[in-house]
Amino acid sequence: MSVPTWKRKPSSAEFIYQVYQLNIRLGEILANKPQKYKQNYTDHIVKTALEALEHLQIADSIYLSKYSGEQDYRIRREHLLKARGQIEHLSTAAYILLEIIRKHDYASEGPQKSDRLYAKLYDQEMEIGDRCEQCYKLISGVIKSDTETYKKYIRPQKGGS
């Protein structure tokens, strides 16, 4: 029996899966950009996205429960915060790259072709921004949940020891 969509909630690993999907989509989008930007921009964006995914996988390997220690919480939180920061940076770096391409590479095209290319870049910019925002919110939700677990179970243990 299937569950109605209105009763479904995101998987506990949704924050990792969405960053994984973001990495795939970034690879698809950036593969077709001018090679002159590869070393300075596209490689940096892809590396940042992969590092964010790596931090999330490390954080996810630390299971946080009422039996966890404070050190586990702190390590997990550090990786989540780094990943969230990288996602935010990723959005900005991608926007910068697409703006440079729009201003310097497509400006010399004919008016009809440049209009199509501008529209495509704008759509890609919006897609990347939307995906980054979704990932940012999911990671923030995990951080909030972890903080609640910490306040409720882990911090009280520290005082009672």
C-alpha positions in Angstrom: 0.0 0.0 0.0 1.4 3.4 -0.9 1.5 6.4 1.3 -0.4 9.5 0.1 2.0 12.4 -0.9 0.5 14.7 1.7 1.5 12.2 4.5 5.1 11.8 3.2 7.9 13.6 4.9 11.5 14.0 3.7 13.8 11.1 4.4 16.3 11.7 7.2 19.0 11.5 4.5 17.3 14.0 2.2 19.8 16.6 3.0 22.6 14.4 1.6 20.6 13.3 -1.4 19.7 16.8 -2.5 23.4 17.9 -2.3 24.2 14.7 -4.3 21.7 15.8 -7.0 23.0 19.3 -6.9 26.5 18.0 -7.7 25.2 16.0 -10.7 23.3 18.9 -12.1 26.2 21.3 -11.6 28.4 18.9 -13.5 25.9 18.9 -16.4 25.5 22.7 -16.5 29.2 23.5 -16.1 30.5 20.9 -18.6 29.2 23.1 -21.5 30.6 26.4 -20.3 33.6 28.1 -22.1 36.9 26.3 -21.2 38.7 29.6 -20.4 36.7 29.6 -17.1 37.4 26.0 -16.2 40.5 26.5 -14.1 39.4 29.5 -12.1 35.6 29.1 -11.8 34.1 25.8 -12.8 36.7 23.6 -11.1 36.3 25.7 -7.9 32.5 25.4 -8.0 32.6 21.6 -8.6 35.3 21.1 -5.9 33.2 23.2 -3.4 30.1 21.2 -4.2 32.0 17.9 -3.7 33.5 19.1 -0.4 30.0 20.0 0.8 28.8 16.5 0.0 31.9 15.1 1.8 31.2 17.1 4.9 27.6 15.9 5.0 28.6 12.3 4.6 31.1 12.7 7.5 28.4 14.3 9.6 25.9 11.6 8.7 28.3 8.9 9.8 28.0 10.3 13.4 24.7 9.1 14.7 23.3 11.5 17.2 21.1 10.2 19.9 20.4 10.6 23.6 23.4 8.3 24.3 25.9 10.4 22.2 28.6 12.4 23.8 29.2 16.1 23.5 32.3 15.5 21.3 30.1 13.6 18.7 27.7 16.5 18.7 30.5 19.1 18.2 32.2 17.2 15.4 28.9 16.6 13.6 27.8 20.2 14.0 31.2 21.5 12.6 30.8 19.4 9.5 27.2 20.5 9.0 28.1 24.1 9.4 31.0 23.8 6.9 28.7 22.1 4.4 26.0 24.7 4.8 28.6 27.5 4.3 29.9 25.8 1.2 26.4 25.5 -0.3 25.9 29.2 0.3 29.3 30.0 -1.3 28.5 27.7 -4.2 25.4 29.6 -5.1 27.3 32.9 -5.2 30.2 31.5 -7.2 27.9 30.0 -9.8 26.1 33.3 -10.1 29.4 35.1 -10.6 30.5 32.7 -13.3 27.2 32.9 -15.2 27.2 36.7 -15.0 30.8 36.8 -16.5 29.7 34.5 -19.3 26.6 36.5 -19.9 28.5 39.8 -20.1 31.7 38.7 -21.9 30.9 35.6 -24.0 27.3 36.0 -25.2 27.3 39.8 -25.7 29.0 39.4 -29.1 26.4 36.9 -30.4 23.6 38.1 -32.7 20.5 39.5 -31.0 18.3 36.5 -31.4 21.0 34.0 -30.4 22.1 36.1 -27.4 18.5 36.4 -26.2 18.2 32.6 -26.2 21.6 32.2 -24.5 20.7 34.8 -21.9 17.5 33.1 -21.1 19.2 29.7 -20.8 21.8 31.2 -18.4 19.1 32.9 -16.4 17.2 29.6 -16.1 20.4 27.8 -15.0 21.2 30.5 -12.5 17.7 30.2 -11.0 17.9 26.4 -10.9 21.2 26.4 -9.1 20.0 29.1 -6.7 16.8 27.2 -6.0 18.7 23.9 -5.4 21.2 25.6 -3.2 18.4 27.2 -1.1 16.7 23.9 -0.7 19.9 22.2 0.4 20.7 25.1 2.8 17.3 24.8 4.4 17.6 21.0 4.7 21.0 21.3 6.4 19.7 24.0 8.7 16.8 21.7 9.7 19.3 19.0 10.6 21.4 21.5 12.6 18.3 22.6 14.5 17.2 19.0 15.2 20.7 18.2 16.5 20.7 21.3 18.7 17.4 20.2 20.2 18.8 16.7 20.8 21.9 18.2 22.4 19.9 20.5 24.7 17.5 17.8 25.7 19.8 14.8 26.3 23.5 15.5 25.9 24.0 18.7 27.8 22.1 17.6 30.9 24.3 14.5 31.1 27.4 16.7 31.2 26.1 18.7 34.2 25.2 15.5 36.1 28.5 13.7 35.7 
